[in-house]
């Protein structure tokens, strides 16, 4: 299959490209920069230059690649700029879907997130509606995710992957990353990730498992899938384990937490044939210790 990967040089994209190539796909990666294009070619894929916020430039790039399927892994997280990432989810997705439609593409696999569900008891499955809160900044995040998923669904064979919190190489939760800095007491970094040892429940997924899901989803039925590990956990359980793995002090346990922080279930992705190679963040965090 001819596959175009938008966001090919991100934490997931770098793992995804060789998986797709090993599976026999003809792969083209999209990058804004010459350095990014060089990384894509080094991985063995073809590269096209385009900015997802440039509608016409992206349309030309997708037309040149002539893909049968598009994998949307676009994010803007390196600068911890929430507004930029929200804009990319809204406008970048709009441009990518329009470009894909113009090129005759029917199938798209898009990256979303699993912590946008409405508050409730227990881990959320895909039938739970997205949070309708107007409290900021959460409302802006959920609205951008809603736009991404709605636009993606305009293509007839759309698969949305609601990832858990990503950890592993190249993520905020890797050794030396911003979450390690926050745990180490850098107050400027604390807003980059939730590191409160409270009752808020999170679901994680290792970047390797996220990439595996994206590659496999090229053959999944259209729909929405939570891509998370098997162990949703409160902060007071996972934060000390992560701190130990990163060699940083663990914050004191607190009570309470965000009502929407409930974790998610992966039953539907499992039914599609996906299994996390890191079933628990406990194993994955420990591996980061080296």
HELIX and SHEET records of a PDB file:
HELIX    1   1 UNK A   13  UNK A   22  1                                  10    
HELIX    2   2 UNK A   34  UNK A   42  1                                   9    
HELIX    3   3 UNK A   55  UNK A   65  1                                  11    
HELIX    4   4 UNK A   82  UNK A   87  1                                   6    
HELIX    5   5 UNK A   88  UNK A   92  3                                   5    
HELIX    6   6 UNK A   93  UNK A  102  1                                  10    
HELIX    7   7 UNK A  138  UNK A  152  1                                  15    
HELIX    8   8 UNK A  178  UNK A  183  1                                   6    
HELIX    9   9 UNK A  190  UNK A  192  5                                   3    
HELIX   10  10 UNK A  207  UNK A  216  1                                  10    
HELIX   11  11 UNK A  217  UNK A  219  5                                   3    
HELIX   12  12 UNK A  235  UNK A  246  1                                  12    
HELIX   13  13 UNK A  267  UNK A  271  1                                   5    
HELIX   14  14 UNK A  281  UNK A  289  1                                   9    
SHEET    1   A 7 UNK A  46  UNK A  49  0                                        
SHEET    2   A 7 UNK A  26  UNK A  31  1                                        
SHEET    3   A 7 UNK A   2  UNK A   6  1                                        
SHEET    4   A 7 UNK A  69  UNK A  72  1                                        
SHEET    5   A 7 UNK A 107  UNK A 113  1                                        
SHEET    6   A 7 UNK A 157  UNK A 163  1                                        
SHEET    7   A 7 UNK A 223  UNK A 227  1                                        
SHEET    1   B 2 UNK A 165  UNK A 167  0                                        
SHEET    2   B 2 UNK A 204  UNK A 206  1                                        
SHEET    1   C 2 UNK A 201  UNK A 202  0                                        
SHEET    2   C 2 UNK A 233  UNK A 234 -1                                        
END                                                                             
